[in-house]
Amino acid sequence: MKQSEIQMQEFAARTQKSKAALENGKKYIPLGVTSNFRYYPPHPVFVERAEGGRFWDLDGHEYLDHNLCFGVLIGGHSNPVVLEAVSQQFEKGTMYGMPYELEQKMAAELVSRFPIDRVRFANSGTEATMHAIRVARGFTGRDKIIKMEGCYHGVHDSVLVSFKPPIEKAGDPKMPTRVKSSLGVPDGTADNTIPCTFNDLEALDNCFRANREQVAAVILEPIMFNIGVAMPEAGYLQAVHDQCRKNGALFIVDEVKTGVKLAHGGACEYFGLKPDLICLAKAIGGGFPLAAFGGRLEVMDVLEKGLVFHAGTYNSNTVGIAAGYAMLTKVLTKDVYPRLSKLNQMLIDGYNDILKKNGLKGYAIGAGCNGTVQFAEREVKNYRDWLHVDEEMWKVWWYGLLNRGILAQAYAWDEQWTICVAHTENDMEMHLDRVRELVPLLQKAQG
């Protein structure tokens, strides 16, 4: 029996109430969960309660939480500052469907952090990228977009292309083949999405040449956070920006995962970027649904003039805005980021030391408050590199830590851990101690 199967059996034995809850949920919900990302074999952990940097499951087990709702909760579970702001807002009203002053203050906070002139609110990362792409198309009068193979930008049709394409269908990395990621995506929509290889400027040039004067925008994650952590090579992001300018296309930076997490001003600050449009969600809401997209005045003017339509009943809902504004102005202040980076680096350095001393293939990598372990022979630079990650080792690591009270990251080897303000150095040391316990198992699993 594989080491991963042994760990999964141990997990199943200690989480019987979660198993029962899943089976009950299947009576009403496909897969028993409300997002495909929340299911994993043999069954997901069902949460009873959460606080700070920890949560407790239905069987009463306590976990150090590095998933934190896919990186949303950089302020930790039930952050008291956020709860106070939300409580006060509840007394004033949960929704208005009309403008109010606090949404203006939240907009001003985002404009002060990011290189944008105007911003509009939405409710999820999917909505943010969908609206940004529509704005880009409306502004340029072009239909096609370029996205990076392996990048995830939400679940609307335009971006459900070459998300995780089977390698046998993916074609030449210098000009990847378009592969729809789901049934239900119309061919006509998919035909306007051009996959490209991350960290490969030759591939980008090929995409522009083959679609001359048809590309409205390039959308990318500044750090590929959907193949673990793949850092952009030096100069790559600015070169993409320059290629967009040269070809009359807009540069859209998807900061749904990096915004207010990588730095006070997200990846734009971290890498010195000035894109045409940015997309924000996840951490900006302080644990409540909130998203935004913004850009330079000239581009966002298509909304001002009514040339591109944007609306939404729940846009800038009062509770999400109250939570987000409290999080950004009172919790995620500039002085917080050095501490988060220090804790993250402590984890990264500890992992790399353990891997090296014990002859284990792989490396730890990260930026800001995010990181991961890539069980691979060489650094992952793009989606096709990521396909060589050792899944067996990853499963031993992930389930092994889960059985030892640590949710290292969301399930799947394309995710990453998050450090929150409630985490401490002692938490990092405990995390690393549990990894050391797993060394013999990882050595056996190593292919």
C-alpha positions as CSV (number, residue, x, y, z in Angstrom):
1,M,0.0,0.0,0.0
2,K,1.3,3.5,-0.8
3,Q,2.2,5.8,2.0
4,S,-0.4,8.3,0.9
5,E,-3.1,5.6,1.1
6,I,-2.0,4.8,4.7
7,Q,-2.3,8.5,5.6
8,M,-5.7,8.8,4.0
9,Q,-7.0,5.8,5.9
10,E,-5.8,7.3,9.1
11,F,-7.5,10.6,8.2
12,A,-10.7,8.8,7.4
13,A,-10.7,6.9,10.7
14,R,-10.3,10.0,12.8
15,T,-12.9,12.1,11.0
16,Q,-16.0,9.9,11.0
17,K,-18.3,12.8,11.7
18,S,-17.1,14.6,8.6
19,K,-17.7,11.5,6.5
20,A,-21.2,11.2,7.8
21,A,-21.8,14.9,7.1
22,L,-20.7,14.6,3.5
23,E,-22.9,11.6,2.9
24,N,-25.9,13.6,4.3
25,G,-25.0,16.6,2.2
26,K,-25.0,14.5,-1.0
27,K,-28.7,14.1,-0.6
28,Y,-29.1,17.8,-1.5
29,I,-25.9,19.1,-2.9
30,P,-23.8,17.7,-5.9
31,L,-20.7,16.1,-4.4
32,G,-22.0,17.2,-1.0
33,V,-20.2,20.5,-1.2
34,T,-21.0,23.9,-2.8
35,S,-17.7,24.4,-4.7
36,N,-15.8,21.6,-6.5
37,F,-12.6,22.9,-4.9
38,R,-13.9,21.9,-1.4
39,Y,-14.1,18.2,-2.2
40,Y,-11.2,15.8,-1.8
41,P,-10.9,12.1,-1.1
42,P,-12.0,10.3,1.0
43,H,-14.0,13.3,2.3
44,P,-13.3,16.9,3.3
45,V,-13.0,18.1,6.8
46,F,-16.2,19.6,8.1
47,V,-15.6,22.7,10.3
48,E,-17.4,23.2,13.6
49,R,-15.9,26.6,14.5
50,A,-12.8,28.7,13.9
51,E,-10.9,31.5,15.6
52,G,-7.7,33.3,14.9
53,G,-5.3,31.0,13.1
54,R,-7.1,27.8,14.0
55,F,-10.3,25.8,13.4
56,W,-12.0,22.7,15.0
57,D,-13.7,19.9,13.0
58,L,-16.9,18.0,13.9
59,D,-14.9,15.3,15.6
60,G,-13.3,17.9,18.0
61,H,-9.8,17.9,16.4
62,E,-8.0,21.3,16.5
63,Y,-6.0,22.4,13.4
64,L,-3.5,25.1,12.7
65,D,-5.0,26.7,9.6
66,H,-2.8,27.7,6.7
67,N,-5.6,27.4,4.2
68,L,-7.6,30.3,5.7
69,C,-10.4,30.0,3.1
70,F,-8.0,29.9,0.1
71,G,-6.0,32.8,1.5
72,V,-8.9,35.1,2.2
73,L,-8.4,35.3,5.9
74,I,-5.1,37.1,6.3
75,G,-6.6,38.7,9.3
76,G,-7.5,35.3,10.8
77,H,-10.9,33.8,11.6
78,S,-13.4,36.1,13.4
79,N,-11.0,39.0,13.6
80,P,-12.3,41.1,16.4
81,V,-11.7,44.4,14.6
82,V,-13.8,43.2,11.6
83,L,-16.5,41.7,13.9
84,E,-16.9,45.1,15.6
85,A,-17.2,46.9,12.3
86,V,-19.7,44.5,11.0
87,S,-21.7,44.6,14.2
88,Q,-22.0,48.4,14.0
89,Q,-23.0,48.1,10.4
90,F,-25.7,45.6,11.2
91,E,-27.4,48.3,13.3
92,K,-27.4,50.7,10.3
93,G,-28.6,48.2,7.7
94,T,-27.3,45.2,5.8
95,M,-28.0,46.3,2.3
96,Y,-29.2,49.6,0.7
97,G,-29.0,49.1,-3.0
98,M,-28.2,52.8,-3.1
99,P,-24.9,54.8,-2.7
100,Y,-23.5,55.6,0.7
101,E,-20.3,57.3,2.0
102,L,-18.4,54.2,3.3
103,E,-18.2,52.8,-0.2
104,Q,-16.4,56.0,-1.2
105,K,-13.9,55.6,1.7
106,M,-13.2,52.0,0.7
107,A,-12.7,53.1,-2.9
108,A,-10.3,55.8,-1.8
109,E,-8.4,53.3,0.3
110,L,-7.9,51.0,-2.8
111,V,-6.9,53.9,-5.0
112,S,-4.3,55.0,-2.4
113,R,-2.8,51.4,-2.3
114,F,-2.8,50.5,-6.0
115,P,-1.8,52.4,-9.2
116,I,-5.4,53.0,-10.3
117,D,-7.6,56.1,-10.7
118,R,-11.0,54.7,-10.5
119,V,-12.5,51.5,-9.0
120,R,-15.9,49.7,-9.1
121,F,-17.0,46.9,-6.7
122,A,-18.3,43.4,-7.3
123,N,-18.7,40.3,-5.1
124,S,-16.1,37.7,-6.2
125,G,-12.9,37.2,-8.1
126,T,-14.9,35.7,-11.0
127,E,-16.9,38.9,-11.3
128,A,-13.9,41.1,-11.0
129,T,-12.0,39.4,-13.9
130,M,-15.2,39.1,-16.0
131,H,-15.9,42.8,-15.7
132,A,-12.3,43.8,-16.3
133,I,-12.2,41.8,-19.5
134,R,-15.4,43.4,-20.7
135,V,-14.0,46.8,-20.0
136,A,-10.8,45.9,-21.9
137,R,-12.8,44.7,-24.9
138,G,-15.0,47.8,-24.8
139,F,-12.1,50.2,-24.6
140,T,-10.1,48.5,-27.4
141,G,-12.9,47.4,-29.6
142,R,-11.3,44.0,-29.8
143,D,-12.6,40.6,-28.8
144,K,-9.6,38.3,-28.0
145,I,-7.7,37.9,-24.7
146,I,-4.5,36.2,-23.9
147,K,-4.3,34.2,-20.7
148,M,-1.6,32.0,-19.3
149,E,-1.9,28.2,-19.5
150,G,-2.6,26.9,-16.0
151,C,-3.8,30.2,-14.6
152,Y,-7.2,30.4,-12.9
153,H,-9.2,33.6,-13.2
154,G,-12.6,32.4,-12.0
155,V,-15.5,30.4,-13.5
156,H,-16.9,32.6,-16.3
157,D,-16.7,31.2,-19.8
158,S,-13.9,33.5,-21.2
159,V,-11.4,32.2,-18.7
160,L,-12.4,28.5,-18.4
161,V,-9.9,27.8,-21.2
162,S,-6.6,25.9,-20.7
163,F,-6.9,26.1,-16.9
164,K,-5.5,22.6,-16.4
165,P,-5.3,21.1,-19.9
166,P,-4.2,17.5,-20.4
167,I,-0.7,17.6,-21.7
168,E,-1.6,15.4,-24.7
169,K,-4.0,18.1,-25.8
170,A,-1.9,21.2,-24.9
171,G,0.2,21.4,-28.0
172,D,3.4,23.3,-28.5
173,P,4.5,25.4,-25.5
174,K,5.6,28.1,-27.8
175,M,2.0,28.3,-29.1
176,P,-0.3,26.3,-26.8
177,T,-3.5,24.7,-28.1
178,R,-6.8,26.1,-26.8
179,V,-8.4,23.5,-24.5
180,K,-11.8,24.2,-22.9
181,S,-11.8,23.4,-19.2
182,S,-15.5,22.6,-18.8
183,L,-18.5,21.4,-20.7
184,G,-20.9,24.2,-21.3
185,V,-18.3,26.7,-22.5
186,P,-19.4,27.7,-26.1
187,D,-16.9,27.3,-28.8
188,G,-17.4,30.9,-29.9
189,T,-16.5,32.2,-26.5
190,A,-13.5,29.9,-26.2
191,D,-12.2,30.9,-29.6
192,N,-11.6,34.4,-28.3
193,T,-9.3,33.1,-25.5
194,I,-5.6,32.5,-26.5
195,P,-3.5,30.4,-24.1
196,C,0.1,31.3,-23.6
197,T,3.1,30.0,-21.6
198,F,3.9,31.9,-18.4
199,N,7.5,33.2,-18.2
200,D,8.0,32.8,-22.0
201,L,8.2,36.0,-23.9
202,E,8.7,34.2,-27.2
203,A,5.4,32.4,-26.7
204,L,3.7,35.7,-26.0
205,D,5.1,37.3,-29.1
206,N,3.9,34.3,-31.1
207,C,0.4,34.8,-29.7
208,F,0.3,38.5,-30.7
209,R,1.7,37.8,-34.1
210,A,-0.9,35.1,-34.8
211,N,-3.7,37.4,-33.7
212,R,-2.5,40.8,-35.0
213,E,-4.7,43.7,-33.9
214,Q,-7.3,41.4,-32.4
215,V,-6.1,41.1,-28.8
216,A,-7.9,43.3,-26.3
217,A,-5.8,42.4,-23.3
218,V,-3.4,40.0,-21.6
219,I,-4.6,38.9,-18.2
220,L,-2.3,37.1,-15.8
221,E,-1.5,36.4,-12.2
222,P,1.7,38.3,-11.3
223,I,2.8,35.2,-9.4
224,M,1.2,32.0,-10.7
225,F,-0.7,30.9,-7.5
226,N,-2.5,28.1,-9.3
227,I,0.5,25.9,-9.8
228,G,1.7,26.3,-6.2
229,V,4.0,29.3,-6.4
230,A,5.7,30.1,-9.7
231,M,7.6,33.4,-9.5
232,P,7.9,35.6,-12.6
233,E,11.4,35.7,-14.0
234,A,13.3,39.0,-13.6
235,G,11.9,41.6,-16.1
236,Y,9.1,39.3,-17.3
237,L,6.1,41.3,-16.0
238,Q,7.4,44.6,-17.3
239,A,8.1,42.9,-20.7
240,V,4.5,41.7,-20.8
241,H,3.4,45.2,-20.1
242,D,5.6,46.5,-22.9
243,Q,4.3,43.9,-25.4
244,C,0.8,45.0,-24.6
245,R,1.6,48.6,-25.3
246,K,3.4,47.7,-28.5
247,N,0.4,45.7,-29.7
248,G,-2.4,48.1,-28.6
249,A,-3.7,45.7,-25.9
250,L,-4.4,46.3,-22.2
251,F,-2.4,44.7,-19.4
252,I,-4.7,43.2,-16.7
253,V,-3.1,42.0,-13.5
254,D,-5.2,39.6,-11.6
255,E,-4.5,40.4,-8.0
256,V,-7.4,38.3,-6.5
257,K,-4.8,36.2,-4.6
258,T,-1.9,38.7,-4.3
259,G,-3.8,42.0,-3.6
260,V,-3.2,43.3,0.0
261,K,-1.4,40.0,0.8
262,L,1.9,40.2,-1.1
263,A,2.4,43.7,0.1
264,H,0.4,46.8,1.3
265,G,-0.1,47.6,-2.4
266,G,-0.1,44.0,-3.6
267,A,1.9,42.8,-6.5
268,C,1.8,46.2,-8.1
269,E,3.9,47.5,-5.2
270,Y,6.0,44.4,-4.9
271,F,7.0,44.3,-8.6
272,G,6.6,48.0,-9.4
273,L,3.8,47.5,-11.9
274,K,1.4,50.0,-13.4
275,P,-1.1,47.9,-15.3
276,D,-4.1,49.2,-17.2
277,L,-6.6,47.2,-15.0
278,I,-6.3,45.2,-11.8
279,C,-8.7,42.7,-10.3
280,L,-9.1,42.4,-6.5
281,A,-11.1,40.0,-4.2
282,K,-10.5,37.5,-1.5
283,A,-8.5,39.3,1.3
284,I,-9.9,42.8,0.6
285,G,-13.3,41.7,2.1
286,G,-12.0,40.8,5.6
287,G,-13.8,37.5,5.4
288,F,-17.0,38.7,3.6
289,P,-17.8,38.7,-0.1
290,L,-16.2,41.7,-1.7
291,A,-14.3,42.2,-5.0
292,A,-13.2,45.2,-7.1
293,F,-11.7,46.0,-10.4
294,G,-10.0,49.3,-11.2
295,G,-7.7,51.0,-13.6
296,R,-6.5,54.2,-15.1
297,L,-8.9,57.0,-15.8
298,E,-9.0,56.7,-19.6
299,V,-9.8,53.0,-19.4
300,M,-12.4,53.2,-16.7
301,D,-14.1,56.1,-18.5
302,V,-16.0,53.6,-20.7
303,L,-18.1,53.0,-17.5
304,E,-18.5,56.7,-16.8
305,K,-19.8,57.2,-20.4
306,G,-22.1,54.2,-20.3
307,L,-20.3,52.5,-23.1
308,V,-19.6,49.4,-21.0
309,F,-22.4,48.2,-18.7
310,H,-21.7,47.2,-15.1
311,A,-24.2,46.6,-12.4
312,G,-25.1,44.3,-9.5
313,T,-27.6,44.2,-6.7
314,Y,-25.0,43.1,-4.1
315,N,-22.2,45.4,-5.4
316,S,-20.6,47.2,-2.4
317,N,-23.0,45.5,0.0
318,T,-22.7,47.4,3.3
319,V,-21.4,44.4,5.4
320,G,-18.7,43.5,3.0
321,I,-17.6,47.1,2.7
322,A,-17.6,47.6,6.4
323,A,-15.5,44.5,7.0
324,G,-13.1,45.3,4.2
325,Y,-12.6,48.9,5.2
326,A,-11.9,47.8,8.8
327,M,-9.5,45.1,7.6
328,L,-7.5,47.4,5.3
329,T,-7.4,50.5,7.6
330,K,-7.0,48.9,11.0
331,V,-5.5,45.5,10.5
332,L,-3.5,45.3,7.3
333,T,-1.6,48.5,7.9
334,K,1.9,48.9,6.5
335,D,3.7,47.8,9.7
336,V,2.0,44.4,9.6
337,Y,3.7,43.1,6.4
338,P,7.3,42.8,7.6
339,R,6.1,40.5,10.4
340,L,4.0,38.3,8.1
341,S,7.0,38.1,5.7
342,K,9.3,37.1,8.5
343,L,7.0,34.3,9.6
344,N,6.6,33.1,6.0
345,Q,10.4,33.2,5.5
346,M,10.8,31.2,8.7
347,L,8.6,28.5,7.3
348,I,10.3,28.6,3.9
349,D,13.8,28.4,5.4
350,G,12.8,25.6,7.8
351,Y,11.3,23.5,4.9
352,N,14.4,24.0,2.7
353,D,16.7,23.0,5.6
354,I,14.6,19.8,6.3
355,L,14.5,18.8,2.6
356,K,18.2,19.3,2.1
357,K,19.4,17.5,5.3
358,N,17.2,14.5,4.6
359,G,17.9,14.1,0.9
360,L,14.3,14.9,-0.1
361,K,13.7,16.3,-3.6
362,G,11.9,19.6,-3.7
363,Y,12.1,23.1,-2.4
364,A,10.0,25.6,-0.5
365,I,9.2,29.0,-2.1
366,G,7.0,32.0,-1.4
367,A,6.5,35.7,-1.2
368,G,4.7,38.0,1.2
369,C,2.5,35.8,3.4
370,N,2.2,32.9,0.9
371,G,4.4,29.9,0.2
372,T,4.4,26.2,-0.7
373,V,6.5,23.1,-1.1
374,Q,7.1,21.9,-4.6
375,F,8.2,18.3,-4.6
376,A,10.0,18.6,-7.9
377,E,13.5,18.1,-9.3
378,R,13.6,21.7,-10.7
379,E,12.0,25.0,-10.1
380,V,8.4,25.3,-11.4
381,K,8.3,28.2,-13.9
382,N,5.1,27.4,-15.8
383,Y,2.2,25.0,-15.9
384,R,4.1,22.3,-17.8
385,D,6.9,22.3,-15.2
386,W,4.2,21.9,-12.5
387,L,3.0,18.7,-14.2
388,H,6.3,17.0,-12.9
389,V,5.5,17.6,-9.2
390,D,5.6,14.3,-7.3
391,E,1.9,13.9,-6.3
392,E,2.6,10.9,-4.1
393,M,5.0,12.9,-1.9
394,W,2.6,15.8,-1.8
395,K,-0.2,13.6,-0.6
396,V,1.9,12.0,2.1
397,W,2.9,15.5,3.2
398,W,-0.6,17.0,3.1
399,Y,-2.6,14.2,4.7
400,G,0.3,13.5,7.1
401,L,0.2,17.1,8.4
402,L,-3.6,17.0,8.5
403,N,-3.4,13.9,10.7
404,R,-1.0,15.9,13.0
405,G,-3.3,18.9,13.3
406,I,-2.1,21.2,10.5
407,L,-4.0,22.1,7.4
408,A,-1.0,23.1,5.4
409,Q,-2.9,24.6,2.5
410,A,-6.1,23.9,0.5
411,Y,-6.2,20.5,-1.0
412,A,-4.2,19.9,-4.2
413,W,-0.6,20.5,-5.1
414,D,-1.5,23.7,-7.0
415,E,-2.3,25.6,-3.8
416,Q,-0.2,27.5,-1.3
417,W,-0.2,28.2,2.4
418,T,-1.1,31.6,4.0
419,I,0.2,33.2,7.1
420,C,-2.3,35.4,9.0
421,V,-1.9,38.1,11.7
422,A,-3.0,35.6,14.4
423,H,-0.1,33.2,13.6
424,T,3.0,33.2,15.8
425,E,6.6,32.0,15.7
426,N,5.6,29.1,17.9
427,D,3.0,28.1,15.3
428,M,5.8,28.1,12.6
429,E,8.0,26.0,14.9
430,M,5.2,23.5,15.6
431,H,4.5,23.3,11.9
432,L,8.1,22.4,11.1
433,D,8.3,19.9,14.0
434,R,5.3,18.1,12.5
435,V,7.1,18.1,9.1
436,R,10.2,16.5,10.7
437,E,8.0,13.7,12.0
438,L,7.0,13.0,8.4
439,V,10.5,12.7,7.0
440,P,10.7,8.9,7.1
441,L,7.4,8.6,5.3
442,L,8.4,11.2,2.7
443,Q,11.7,9.3,2.1
444,K,9.7,6.1,1.5
445,A,7.3,7.9,-0.9
446,Q,10.0,9.6,-2.9
447,G,10.0,8.4,-6.4
